[in-house]
Amino acid sequence: MSFVIYDVETTGLNRRFDQILHFAAVRTDDKLAPTATLEVRSRLLPYVVPSPKALLLTGTSLEDATSSSRPSHYAMVCEIQRTLSGWSPALFLGYNSIRFDEEFL
């Protein structure tokens, strides 16, 4: 059985008004040895106003979050879906993931 440990960094706490800026995951074998990783960031959506506290907490500058070198939010979500589907079946784990991370995913 594989395990996938994941986390999201967002622009705030409200899933209706905020977005994921950074997603990271590690896939492990049954002995918890890493077998694959995924780390992807996205550009800030034009209608999202990020919480300054969230940017400070994640170490993300507004300039970095709006950089055209970052992929679009849609491209990031597609990459997450494609990768996690490829890693399945697996047991997905995360800290506070059911009450927070899953709401954004």
Gaussian input, Z-matrix of N, CA and C with variables (Angstrom, degrees):
# hf/3-21g

backbone

0 1
 N
 C     1     B1
 C     2     B2     1     A1
 N     3     B3     2     A2     1     D1
 C     4     B4     3     A3     2     D2
 C     5     B5     4     A4     3     D3
 N     6     B6     5     A5     4     D4
 C     7     B7     6     A6     5     D5
 C     8     B8     7     A7     6     D6
 N     9     B9     8     A8     7     D7
 C    10    B10     9     A9     8     D8
 C    11    B11    10    A10     9     D9
 N    12    B12    11    A11    10    D10
 C    13    B13    12    A12    11    D11
 C    14    B14    13    A13    12    D12
 N    15    B15    14    A14    13    D13
 C    16    B16    15    A15    14    D14
 C    17    B17    16    A16    15    D15
 N    18    B18    17    A17    16    D16
 C    19    B19    18    A18    17    D17
 C    20    B20    19    A19    18    D18
 N    21    B21    20    A20    19    D19
 C    22    B22    21    A21    20    D20
 C    23    B23    22    A22    21    D21
 N    24    B24    23    A23    22    D22
 C    25    B25    24    A24    23    D23
 C    26    B26    25    A25    24    D24
 N    27    B27    26    A26    25    D25
 C    28    B28    27    A27    26    D26
 C    29    B29    28    A28    27    D27
 N    30    B30    29    A29    28    D28
 C    31    B31    30    A30    29    D29
 C    32    B32    31    A31    30    D30
 N    33    B33    32    A32    31    D31
 C    34    B34    33    A33    32    D32
 C    35    B35    34    A34    33    D33
 N    36    B36    35    A35    34    D34
 C    37    B37    36    A36    35    D35
 C    38    B38    37    A37    36    D36
 N    39    B39    38    A38    37    D37
 C    40    B40    39    A39    38    D38
 C    41    B41    40    A40    39    D39
 N    42    B42    41    A41    40    D40
 C    43    B43    42    A42    41    D41
 C    44    B44    43    A43    42    D42
 N    45    B45    44    A44    43    D43
 C    46    B46    45    A45    44    D44
 C    47    B47    46    A46    45    D45
 N    48    B48    47    A47    46    D46
 C    49    B49    48    A48    47    D47
 C    50    B50    49    A49    48    D48
 N    51    B51    50    A50    49    D49
 C    52    B52    51    A51    50    D50
 C    53    B53    52    A52    51    D51
 N    54    B54    53    A53    52    D52
 C    55    B55    54    A54    53    D53
 C    56    B56    55    A55    54    D54
 N    57    B57    56    A56    55    D55
 C    58    B58    57    A57    56    D56
 C    59    B59    58    A58    57    D57
 N    60    B60    59    A59    58    D58
 C    61    B61    60    A60    59    D59
 C    62    B62    61    A61    60    D60
 N    63    B63    62    A62    61    D61
 C    64    B64    63    A63    62    D62
 C    65    B65    64    A64    63    D63
 N    66    B66    65    A65    64    D64
 C    67    B67    66    A66    65    D65
 C    68    B68    67    A67    66    D66
 N    69    B69    68    A68    67    D67
 C    70    B70    69    A69    68    D68
 C    71    B71    70    A70    69    D69
 N    72    B72    71    A71    70    D70
 C    73    B73    72    A72    71    D71
 C    74    B74    73    A73    72    D72
 N    75    B75    74    A74    73    D73
 C    76    B76    75    A75    74    D74
 C    77    B77    76    A76    75    D75
 N    78    B78    77    A77    76    D76
 C    79    B79    78    A78    77    D77
 C    80    B80    79    A79    78    D78
 N    81    B81    80    A80    79    D79
 C    82    B82    81    A81    80    D80
 C    83    B83    82    A82    81    D81
 N    84    B84    83    A83    82    D82
 C    85    B85    84    A84    83    D83
 C    86    B86    85    A85    84    D84
 N    87    B87    86    A86    85    D85
 C    88    B88    87    A87    86    D86
 C    89    B89    88    A88    87    D87
 N    90    B90    89    A89    88    D88
 C    91    B91    90    A90    89    D89
 C    92    B92    91    A91    90    D90
 N    93    B93    92    A92    91    D91
 C    94    B94    93    A93    92    D92
 C    95    B95    94    A94    93    D93
 N    96    B96    95    A95    94    D94
 C    97    B97    96    A96    95    D95
 C    98    B98    97    A97    96    D96
 N    99    B99    98    A98    97    D97
 C   100   B100    99    A99    98    D98
 C   101   B101   100   A100    99    D99
 N   102   B102   101   A101   100   D100
 C   103   B103   102   A102   101   D101
 C   104   B104   103   A103   102   D102
 N   105   B105   104   A104   103   D103
 C   106   B106   105   A105   104   D104
 C   107   B107   106   A106   105   D105
 N   108   B108   107   A107   106   D106
 C   109   B109   108   A108   107   D107
 C   110   B110   109   A109   108   D108
 N   111   B111   110   A110   109   D109
 C   112   B112   111   A111   110   D110
 C   113   B113   112   A112   111   D111
 N   114   B114   113   A113   112   D112
 C   115   B115   114   A114   113   D113
 C   116   B116   115   A115   114   D114
 N   117   B117   116   A116   115   D115
 C   118   B118   117   A117   116   D116
 C   119   B119   118   A118   117   D117
 N   120   B120   119   A119   118   D118
 C   121   B121   120   A120   119   D119
 C   122   B122   121   A121   120   D120
 N   123   B123   122   A122   121   D121
 C   124   B124   123   A123   122   D122
 C   125   B125   124   A124   123   D123
 N   126   B126   125   A125   124   D124
 C   127   B127   126   A126   125   D125
 C   128   B128   127   A127   126   D126
 N   129   B129   128   A128   127   D127
 C   130   B130   129   A129   128   D128
 C   131   B131   130   A130   129   D129
 N   132   B132   131   A131   130   D130
 C   133   B133   132   A132   131   D131
 C   134   B134   133   A133   132   D132
 N   135   B135   134   A134   133   D133
 C   136   B136   135   A135   134   D134
 C   137   B137   136   A136   135   D135
 N   138   B138   137   A137   136   D136
 C   139   B139   138   A138   137   D137
 C   140   B140   139   A139   138   D138
 N   141   B141   140   A140   139   D139
 C   142   B142   141   A141   140   D140
 C   143   B143   142   A142   141   D141
 N   144   B144   143   A143   142   D142
 C   145   B145   144   A144   143   D143
 C   146   B146   145   A145   144   D144
 N   147   B147   146   A146   145   D145
 C   148   B148   147   A147   146   D146
 C   149   B149   148   A148   147   D147
 N   150   B150   149   A149   148   D148
 C   151   B151   150   A150   149   D149
 C   152   B152   151   A151   150   D150
 N   153   B153   152   A152   151   D151
 C   154   B154   153   A153   152   D152
 C   155   B155   154   A154   153   D153
 N   156   B156   155   A155   154   D154
 C   157   B157   156   A156   155   D155
 C   158   B158   157   A157   156   D156
 N   159   B159   158   A158   157   D157
 C   160   B160   159   A159   158   D158
 C   161   B161   160   A160   159   D159
 N   162   B162   161   A161   160   D160
 C   163   B163   162   A162   161   D161
 C   164   B164   163   A163   162   D162
 N   165   B165   164   A164   163   D163
 C   166   B166   165   A165   164   D164
 C   167   B167   166   A166   165   D165
 N   168   B168   167   A167   166   D166
 C   169   B169   168   A168   167   D167
 C   170   B170   169   A169   168   D168
 N   171   B171   170   A170   169   D169
 C   172   B172   171   A171   170   D170
 C   173   B173   172   A172   171   D171
 N   174   B174   173   A173   172   D172
 C   175   B175   174   A174   173   D173
 C   176   B176   175   A175   174   D174
 N   177   B177   176   A176   175   D175
 C   178   B178   177   A177   176   D176
 C   179   B179   178   A178   177   D177
 N   180   B180   179   A179   178   D178
 C   181   B181   180   A180   179   D179
 C   182   B182   181   A181   180   D180
 N   183   B183   182   A182   181   D181
 C   184   B184   183   A183   182   D182
 C   185   B185   184   A184   183   D183
 N   186   B186   185   A185   184   D184
 C   187   B187   186   A186   185   D185
 C   188   B188   187   A187   186   D186
 N   189   B189   188   A188   187   D187
 C   190   B190   189   A189   188   D188
 C   191   B191   190   A190   189   D189
 N   192   B192   191   A191   190   D190
 C   193   B193   192   A192   191   D191
 C   194   B194   193   A193   192   D192
 N   195   B195   194   A194   193   D193
 C   196   B196   195   A195   194   D194
 C   197   B197   196   A196   195   D195
 N   198   B198   197   A197   196   D196
 C   199   B199   198   A198   197   D197
 C   200   B200   199   A199   198   D198
 N   201   B201   200   A200   199   D199
 C   202   B202   201   A201   200   D200
 C   203   B203   202   A202   201   D201
 N   204   B204   203   A203   202   D202
 C   205   B205   204   A204   203   D203
 C   206   B206   205   A205   204   D204
 N   207   B207   206   A206   205   D205
 C   208   B208   207   A207   206   D206
 C   209   B209   208   A208   207   D207
 N   210   B210   209   A209   208   D208
 C   211   B211   210   A210   209   D209
 C   212   B212   211   A211   210   D210
 N   213   B213   212   A212   211   D211
 C   214   B214   213   A213   212   D212
 C   215   B215   214   A214   213   D213
 N   216   B216   215   A215   214   D214
 C   217   B217   216   A216   215   D215
 C   218   B218   217   A217   216   D216
 N   219   B219   218   A218   217   D217
 C   220   B220   219   A219   218   D218
 C   221   B221   220   A220   219   D219
 N   222   B222   221   A221   220   D220
 C   223   B223   222   A222   221   D221
 C   224   B224   223   A223   222   D222
 N   225   B225   224   A224   223   D223
 C   226   B226   225   A225   224   D224
 C   227   B227   226   A226   225   D225
 N   228   B228   227   A227   226   D226
 C   229   B229   228   A228   227   D227
 C   230   B230   229   A229   228   D228
 N   231   B231   230   A230   229   D229
 C   232   B232   231   A231   230   D230
 C   233   B233   232   A232   231   D231
 N   234   B234   233   A233   232   D232
 C   235   B235   234   A234   233   D233
 C   236   B236   235   A235   234   D234
 N   237   B237   236   A236   235   D235
 C   238   B238   237   A237   236   D236
 C   239   B239   238   A238   237   D237
 N   240   B240   239   A239   238   D238
 C   241   B241   240   A240   239   D239
 C   242   B242   241   A241   240   D240
 N   243   B243   242   A242   241   D241
 C   244   B244   243   A243   242   D242
 C   245   B245   244   A244   243   D243
 N   246   B246   245   A245   244   D244
 C   247   B247   246   A246   245   D245
 C   248   B248   247   A247   246   D246
 N   249   B249   248   A248   247   D247
 C   250   B250   249   A249   248   D248
 C   251   B251   250   A250   249   D249
 N   252   B252   251   A251   250   D250
 C   253   B253   252   A252   251   D251
 C   254   B254   253   A253   252   D252
 N   255   B255   254   A254   253   D253
 C   256   B256   255   A255   254   D254
 C   257   B257   256   A256   255   D255
 N   258   B258   257   A257   256   D256
 C   259   B259   258   A258   257   D257
 C   260   B260   259   A259   258   D258
 N   261   B261   260   A260   259   D259
 C   262   B262   261   A261   260   D260
 C   263   B263   262   A262   261   D261
 N   264   B264   263   A263   262   D262
 C   265   B265   264   A264   263   D263
 C   266   B266   265   A265   264   D264
 N   267   B267   266   A266   265   D265
 C   268   B268   267   A267   266   D266
 C   269   B269   268   A268   267   D267
 N   270   B270   269   A269   268   D268
 C   271   B271   270   A270   269   D269
 C   272   B272   271   A271   270   D270
 N   273   B273   272   A272   271   D271
 C   274   B274   273   A273   272   D272
 C   275   B275   274   A274   273   D273
 N   276   B276   275   A275   274   D274
 C   277   B277   276   A276   275   D275
 C   278   B278   277   A277   276   D276
 N   279   B279   278   A278   277   D277
 C   280   B280   279   A279   278   D278
 C   281   B281   280   A280   279   D279
 N   282   B282   281   A281   280   D280
 C   283   B283   282   A282   281   D281
 C   284   B284   283   A283   282   D282
 N   285   B285   284   A284   283   D283
 C   286   B286   285   A285   284   D284
 C   287   B287   286   A286   285   D285
 N   288   B288   287   A287   286   D286
 C   289   B289   288   A288   287   D287
 C   290   B290   289   A289   288   D288
 N   291   B291   290   A290   289   D289
 C   292   B292   291   A291   290   D290
 C   293   B293   292   A292   291   D291
 N   294   B294   293   A293   292   D292
 C   295   B295   294   A294   293   D293
 C   296   B296   295   A295   294   D294
 N   297   B297   296   A296   295   D295
 C   298   B298   297   A297   296   D296
 C   299   B299   298   A298   297   D297
 N   300   B300   299   A299   298   D298
 C   301   B301   300   A300   299   D299
 C   302   B302   301   A301   300   D300
 N   303   B303   302   A302   301   D301
 C   304   B304   303   A303   302   D302
 C   305   B305   304   A304   303   D303
 N   306   B306   305   A305   304   D304
 C   307   B307   306   A306   305   D305
 C   308   B308   307   A307   306   D306
 N   309   B309   308   A308   307   D307
 C   310   B310   309   A309   308   D308
 C   311   B311   310   A310   309   D309
 N   312   B312   311   A311   310   D310
 C   313   B313   312   A312   311   D311
 C   314   B314   313   A313   312   D312

   B1=1.4573
   B2=1.5234
   B3=1.3013
   B4=1.4668
   B5=1.5213
   B6=1.3290
   B7=1.4605
   B8=1.5180
   B9=1.3249
   B10=1.4621
   B11=1.5216
   B12=1.3240
   B13=1.4632
   B14=1.5195
   B15=1.3203
   B16=1.4682
   B17=1.5191
   B18=1.3384
   B19=1.4606
   B20=1.5208
   B21=1.3200
   B22=1.4642
   B23=1.5199
   B24=1.3147
   B25=1.4618
   B26=1.5216
   B27=1.3159
   B28=1.4572
   B29=1.5246
   B30=1.3209
   B31=1.4674
   B32=1.5237
   B33=1.3150
   B34=1.4598
   B35=1.5143
   B36=1.3137
   B37=1.4618
   B38=1.5216
   B39=1.3220
   B40=1.4588
   B41=1.5275
   B42=1.3155
   B43=1.4702
   B44=1.5239
   B45=1.3234
   B46=1.4669
   B47=1.5248
   B48=1.3195
   B49=1.4632
   B50=1.5229
   B51=1.3249
   B52=1.4600
   B53=1.5186
   B54=1.3195
   B55=1.4596
   B56=1.5211
   B57=1.3190
   B58=1.4599
   B59=1.5232
   B60=1.3254
   B61=1.4646
   B62=1.5227
   B63=1.3376
   B64=1.4600
   B65=1.5238
   B66=1.3275
   B67=1.4600
   B68=1.5174
   B69=1.3259
   B70=1.4656
   B71=1.5206
   B72=1.3261
   B73=1.4608
   B74=1.5202
   B75=1.3211
   B76=1.4608
   B77=1.5193
   B78=1.3193
   B79=1.4629
   B80=1.5222
   B81=1.3402
   B82=1.4598
   B83=1.5234
   B84=1.3279
   B85=1.4616
   B86=1.5293
   B87=1.3241
   B88=1.4675
   B89=1.5281
   B90=1.3360
   B91=1.4660
   B92=1.5316
   B93=1.3370
   B94=1.4680
   B95=1.5276
   B96=1.3193
   B97=1.4671
   B98=1.5272
   B99=1.3352
   B100=1.4701
   B101=1.5267
   B102=1.3308
   B103=1.4650
   B104=1.5273
   B105=1.3285
   B106=1.4704
   B107=1.5265
   B108=1.3364
   B109=1.4675
   B110=1.5224
   B111=1.3021
   B112=1.4644
   B113=1.5176
   B114=1.3104
   B115=1.4584
   B116=1.5173
   B117=1.3219
   B118=1.4633
   B119=1.5235
   B120=1.3197
   B121=1.4668
   B122=1.5194
   B123=1.3248
   B124=1.4631
   B125=1.5157
   B126=1.2998
   B127=1.4670
   B128=1.5316
   B129=1.3054
   B130=1.4582
   B131=1.5278
   B132=1.3261
   B133=1.4612
   B134=1.5276
   B135=1.3417
   B136=1.4656
   B137=1.5258
   B138=1.3136
   B139=1.4621
   B140=1.5333
   B141=1.3296
   B142=1.4643
   B143=1.5220
   B144=1.3240
   B145=1.4672
   B146=1.5292
   B147=1.3321
   B148=1.4632
   B149=1.5255
   B150=1.3018
   B151=1.4587
   B152=1.5287
   B153=1.3276
   B154=1.4667
   B155=1.5325
   B156=1.3358
   B157=1.4630
   B158=1.5342
   B159=1.3315
   B160=1.4672
   B161=1.5227
   B162=1.3289
   B163=1.4648
   B164=1.5224
   B165=1.3203
   B166=1.4619
   B167=1.5256
   B168=1.3233
   B169=1.4595
   B170=1.5279
   B171=1.3298
   B172=1.4659
   B173=1.5233
   B174=1.3324
   B175=1.4634
   B176=1.5120
   B177=1.3223
   B178=1.4607
   B179=1.5204
   B180=1.3191
   B181=1.4656
   B182=1.5240
   B183=1.3180
   B184=1.4616
   B185=1.5228
   B186=1.3254
   B187=1.4687
   B188=1.5262
   B189=1.3274
   B190=1.4625
   B191=1.5303
   B192=1.3303
   B193=1.4705
   B194=1.5227
   B195=1.3241
   B196=1.4691
   B197=1.5267
   B198=1.3134
   B199=1.4655
   B200=1.5288
   B201=1.3115
   B202=1.4687
   B203=1.5277
   B204=1.3316
   B205=1.4644
   B206=1.5332
   B207=1.3155
   B208=1.4642
   B209=1.5229
   B210=1.3358
   B211=1.4666
   B212=1.5288
   B213=1.3072
   B214=1.4652
   B215=1.5303
   B216=1.3090
   B217=1.4637
   B218=1.5286
   B219=1.3218
   B220=1.4636
   B221=1.5298
   B222=1.3375
   B223=1.4677
   B224=1.5266
   B225=1.3386
   B226=1.4637
   B227=1.5276
   B228=1.3304
   B229=1.4616
   B230=1.5320
   B231=1.3197
   B232=1.4693
   B233=1.5254
   B234=1.3331
   B235=1.4633
   B236=1.5284
   B237=1.3228
   B238=1.4707
   B239=1.5239
   B240=1.3205
   B241=1.4701
   B242=1.5285
   B243=1.3078
   B244=1.4664
   B245=1.5380
   B246=1.3279
   B247=1.4634
   B248=1.5223
   B249=1.3274
   B250=1.4633
   B251=1.5240
   B252=1.3133
   B253=1.4725
   B254=1.5213
   B255=1.3323
   B256=1.4623
   B257=1.5237
   B258=1.3179
   B259=1.4640
   B260=1.5259
   B261=1.3004
   B262=1.4615
   B263=1.5219
   B264=1.3371
   B265=1.4533
   B266=1.5267
   B267=1.3073
   B268=1.4637
   B269=1.5220
   B270=1.2994
   B271=1.4575
   B272=1.5230
   B273=1.3317
   B274=1.4650
   B275=1.5255
   B276=1.3393
   B277=1.4600
   B278=1.5167
   B279=1.3203
   B280=1.4556
   B281=1.5088
   B282=1.3163
   B283=1.4552
   B284=1.5268
   B285=1.3156
   B286=1.4680
   B287=1.5360
   B288=1.3223
   B289=1.4651
   B290=1.5244
   B291=1.3170
   B292=1.4651
   B293=1.5201
   B294=1.3209
   B295=1.4665
   B296=1.5226
   B297=1.3272
   B298=1.4629
   B299=1.5291
   B300=1.3151
   B301=1.4665
   B302=1.5253
   B303=1.3350
   B304=1.4675
   B305=1.5210
   B306=1.3153
   B307=1.4668
   B308=1.5301
   B309=1.3140
   B310=1.4606
   B311=1.5244
   B312=1.3297
   B313=1.4573
   B314=1.5185
   A1=108.79
   A2=115.94
   A3=122.34
   A4=110.02
   A5=114.24
   A6=121.48
   A7=108.06
   A8=116.79
   A9=122.32
   A10=107.01
   A11=115.47
   A12=121.53
   A13=106.53
   A14=117.36
   A15=119.76
   A16=111.94
   A17=115.12
   A18=121.93
   A19=108.80
   A20=115.92
   A21=121.27
   A22=109.33
   A23=116.07
   A24=122.96
   A25=105.63
   A26=116.53
   A27=121.36
   A28=111.99
   A29=114.70
   A30=120.93
   A31=112.11
   A32=117.62
   A33=122.15
   A34=110.59
   A35=116.61
   A36=121.93
   A37=114.91
   A38=118.55
   A39=121.73
   A40=110.65
   A41=116.23
   A42=119.68
   A43=113.00
   A44=117.99
   A45=120.56
   A46=112.58
   A47=117.10
   A48=120.21
   A49=113.97
   A50=117.74
   A51=121.23
   A52=110.17
   A53=116.49
   A54=120.89
   A55=110.26
   A56=115.43
   A57=121.65
   A58=107.98
   A59=116.54
   A60=121.63
   A61=111.37
   A62=116.77
   A63=121.06
   A64=108.69
   A65=115.77
   A66=122.36
   A67=107.69
   A68=116.41
   A69=120.47
   A70=108.91
   A71=115.53
   A72=120.86
   A73=109.74
   A74=114.75
   A75=122.29
   A76=107.16
   A77=115.80
   A78=120.47
   A79=107.15
   A80=116.51
   A81=120.53
   A82=110.26
   A83=114.44
   A84=118.81
   A85=108.71
   A86=116.60
   A87=119.79
   A88=113.76
   A89=117.13
   A90=121.26
   A91=111.27
   A92=116.01
   A93=124.81
   A94=113.86
   A95=116.67
   A96=120.58
   A97=107.77
   A98=118.67
   A99=120.99
   A100=112.12
   A101=115.30
   A102=120.68
   A103=112.18
   A104=117.17
   A105=120.92
   A106=108.60
   A107=115.29
   A108=120.28
   A109=109.91
   A110=114.71
   A111=121.90
   A112=107.47
   A113=116.58
   A114=121.84
   A115=106.97
   A116=115.71
   A117=120.20
   A118=109.27
   A119=115.01
   A120=122.13
   A121=107.91
   A122=115.49
   A123=118.53
   A124=110.47
   A125=113.27
   A126=121.84
   A127=108.70
   A128=116.14
   A129=122.30
   A130=109.79
   A131=115.99
   A132=120.09
   A133=109.00
   A134=118.40
   A135=120.71
   A136=114.72
   A137=118.13
   A138=120.97
   A139=113.30
   A140=118.04
   A141=121.73
   A142=109.68
   A143=115.72
   A144=121.75
   A145=106.68
   A146=116.92
   A147=118.84
   A148=112.45
   A149=115.10
   A150=121.19
   A151=108.39
   A152=118.71
   A153=120.17
   A154=111.84
   A155=116.43
   A156=120.42
   A157=110.84
   A158=117.19
   A159=120.84
   A160=110.76
   A161=117.20
   A162=120.38
   A163=110.71
   A164=116.42
   A165=120.98
   A166=110.87
   A167=116.48
   A168=121.85
   A169=111.93
   A170=116.83
   A171=120.90
   A172=113.06
   A173=117.14
   A174=119.99
   A175=113.10
   A176=117.06
   A177=122.18
   A178=109.61
   A179=116.40
   A180=119.32
   A181=108.95
   A182=116.55
   A183=120.61
   A184=110.11
   A185=116.56
   A186=121.07
   A187=110.96
   A188=116.81
   A189=120.93
   A190=110.83
   A191=117.10
   A192=121.36
   A193=112.62
   A194=117.41
   A195=120.74
   A196=112.72
   A197=117.03
   A198=121.44
   A199=111.81
   A200=116.16
   A201=120.71
   A202=111.61
   A203=117.67
   A204=119.90
   A205=111.65
   A206=116.87
   A207=120.17
   A208=109.64
   A209=117.17
   A210=119.05
   A211=110.80
   A212=115.54
   A213=119.94
   A214=109.62
   A215=115.85
   A216=120.63
   A217=110.01
   A218=116.84
   A219=121.56
   A220=111.07
   A221=117.14
   A222=120.95
   A223=110.69
   A224=116.52
   A225=120.29
   A226=110.62
   A227=117.02
   A228=120.83
   A229=110.49
   A230=117.58
   A231=120.88
   A232=111.08
   A233=117.02
   A234=120.59
   A235=111.19
   A236=117.05
   A237=120.75
   A238=109.87
   A239=116.97
   A240=121.35
   A241=111.17
   A242=117.02
   A243=121.79
   A244=110.59
   A245=116.57
   A246=120.57
   A247=111.70
   A248=117.36
   A249=119.77
   A250=111.89
   A251=117.43
   A252=120.18
   A253=110.30
   A254=116.17
   A255=120.83
   A256=113.01
   A257=116.94
   A258=121.62
   A259=112.64
   A260=118.06
   A261=121.80
   A262=109.56
   A263=118.38
   A264=127.32
   A265=111.14
   A266=115.36
   A267=122.26
   A268=108.55
   A269=115.06
   A270=121.52
   A271=106.76
   A272=117.22
   A273=122.49
   A274=109.37
   A275=115.60
   A276=121.88
   A277=110.73
   A278=115.65
   A279=120.19
   A280=110.04
   A281=115.98
   A282=120.95
   A283=108.82
   A284=117.57
   A285=123.42
   A286=112.09
   A287=116.19
   A288=120.00
   A289=113.65
   A290=118.32
   A291=119.34
   A292=110.93
   A293=117.63
   A294=120.55
   A295=113.35
   A296=118.66
   A297=118.76
   A298=112.09
   A299=117.66
   A300=121.64
   A301=112.74
   A302=116.71
   A303=120.27
   A304=112.03
   A305=117.54
   A306=121.01
   A307=111.09
   A308=117.68
   A309=121.57
   A310=111.84
   A311=116.55
   A312=119.55
   A313=110.49
   D1=133.01
   D2=175.43
   D3=-90.88
   D4=153.60
   D5=173.72
   D6=-120.45
   D7=144.22
   D8=173.94
   D9=-124.88
   D10=117.29
   D11=178.04
   D12=-104.47
   D13=125.81
   D14=-172.73
   D15=-138.13
   D16=164.04
   D17=178.31
   D18=-155.02
   D19=150.65
   D20=174.66
   D21=-121.23
   D22=150.02
   D23=170.50
   D24=-118.59
   D25=130.45
   D26=-172.74
   D27=-122.74
   D28=174.29
   D29=178.43
   D30=-83.41
   D31=-3.96
   D32=-178.75
   D33=172.48
   D34=-167.29
   D35=-174.02
   D36=-99.46
   D37=-11.00
   D38=-173.89
   D39=-97.75
   D40=113.14
   D41=-176.73
   D42=-64.72
   D43=-20.40
   D44=179.86
   D45=-82.05
   D46=-23.98
   D47=-174.73
   D48=-121.00
   D49=-8.15
   D50=-178.94
   D51=-114.31
   D52=176.94
   D53=-177.13
   D54=-144.95
   D55=163.31
   D56=172.74
   D57=-76.62
   D58=131.55
   D59=172.51
   D60=-105.49
   D61=-25.18
   D62=-174.48
   D63=-148.19
   D64=132.24
   D65=177.21
   D66=-128.96
   D67=134.45
   D68=177.01
   D69=-137.89
   D70=144.28
   D71=179.21
   D72=-150.44
   D73=150.67
   D74=175.23
   D75=-127.82
   D76=129.58
   D77=174.30
   D78=-98.48
   D79=135.98
   D80=179.65
   D81=-127.89
   D82=163.86
   D83=172.40
   D84=-85.51
   D85=-173.00
   D86=-176.60
   D87=-69.09
   D88=-12.41
   D89=175.95
   D90=-99.46
   D91=9.35
   D92=179.64
   D93=67.86
   D94=21.83
   D95=173.26
   D96=-82.12
   D97=126.67
   D98=-179.34
   D99=-59.62
   D100=135.49
   D101=177.37
   D102=-118.97
   D103=-18.71
   D104=179.15
   D105=-164.63
   D106=156.08
   D107=177.01
   D108=-136.11
   D109=157.01
   D110=173.86
   D111=-140.04
   D112=129.90
   D113=173.16
   D114=-140.59
   D115=120.98
   D116=-177.33
   D117=-142.54
   D118=142.75
   D119=178.62
   D120=-121.36
   D121=159.72
   D122=176.95
   D123=-131.60
   D124=162.59
   D125=176.76
   D126=-77.90
   D127=146.74
   D128=177.92
   D129=-63.51
   D130=130.53
   D131=175.47
   D132=-66.13
   D133=144.32
   D134=-173.40
   D135=-64.36
   D136=-21.32
   D137=-177.65
   D138=-101.62
   D139=4.56
   D140=179.29
   D141=-97.74
   D142=129.05
   D143=175.61
   D144=-103.54
   D145=107.81
   D146=-175.90
   D147=-72.33
   D148=148.53
   D149=174.58
   D150=-72.64
   D151=127.46
   D152=176.83
   D153=-56.64
   D154=-35.86
   D155=178.90
   D156=-64.27
   D157=-40.29
   D158=178.87
   D159=-65.00
   D160=-42.31
   D161=178.64
   D162=-64.17
   D163=-41.15
   D164=178.84
   D165=-65.17
   D166=-44.15
   D167=-179.22
   D168=-61.99
   D169=-38.43
   D170=-177.74
   D171=-91.90
   D172=-4.62
   D173=179.74
   D174=70.24
   D175=29.35
   D176=-178.79
   D177=-105.68
   D178=125.74
   D179=175.90
   D180=-84.50
   D181=156.14
   D182=177.39
   D183=-62.14
   D184=-37.26
   D185=177.99
   D186=-61.76
   D187=-42.95
   D188=178.74
   D189=-66.89
   D190=-42.14
   D191=-177.81
   D192=-65.18
   D193=-26.52
   D194=-178.67
   D195=-102.59
   D196=6.52
   D197=-177.13
   D198=-62.69
   D199=134.32
   D200=178.74
   D201=-70.00
   D202=-11.34
   D203=177.57
   D204=-77.13
   D205=-16.69
   D206=176.35
   D207=-79.43
   D208=146.96
   D209=176.15
   D210=-69.32
   D211=160.74
   D212=176.65
   D213=-66.05
   D214=161.95
   D215=177.17
   D216=-60.50
   D217=-40.73
   D218=178.97
   D219=-61.05
   D220=-45.34
   D221=179.78
   D222=-62.41
   D223=-39.55
   D224=178.77
   D225=-63.47
   D226=-47.33
   D227=-178.69
   D228=-63.03
   D229=-38.82
   D230=177.44
   D231=-62.89
   D232=-41.38
   D233=178.63
   D234=-66.00
   D235=-40.53
   D236=176.99
   D237=-60.66
   D238=-49.04
   D239=-178.37
   D240=-61.75
   D241=-44.92
   D242=-178.94
   D243=-62.70
   D244=-46.34
   D245=-177.75
   D246=-67.84
   D247=-48.40
   D248=-177.77
   D249=-65.83
   D250=-34.02
   D251=175.44
   D252=-64.02
   D253=-39.06
   D254=178.41
   D255=-68.84
   D256=-26.88
   D257=179.69
   D258=-84.72
   D259=-9.22
   D260=-178.81
   D261=-80.71
   D262=151.14
   D263=2.52
   D264=-77.72
   D265=144.90
   D266=179.07
   D267=-160.76
   D268=163.24
   D269=173.11
   D270=-96.50
   D271=120.88
   D272=-176.51
   D273=-95.42
   D274=129.49
   D275=-175.90
   D276=-131.06
   D277=148.46
   D278=175.06
   D279=-170.43
   D280=157.31
   D281=178.04
   D282=-80.79
   D283=124.98
   D284=-179.80
   D285=58.76
   D286=25.83
   D287=-172.89
   D288=-71.65
   D289=-34.85
   D290=-177.73
   D291=-70.27
   D292=-42.27
   D293=-177.75
   D294=-82.84
   D295=-16.81
   D296=-176.39
   D297=-127.89
   D298=-68.43
   D299=-173.39
   D300=-56.51
   D301=-46.23
   D302=-178.66
   D303=-62.20
   D304=-31.32
   D305=178.43
   D306=-63.40
   D307=-32.82
   D308=179.30
   D309=-84.05
   D310=-31.95
   D311=-179.54
   D312=-76.74

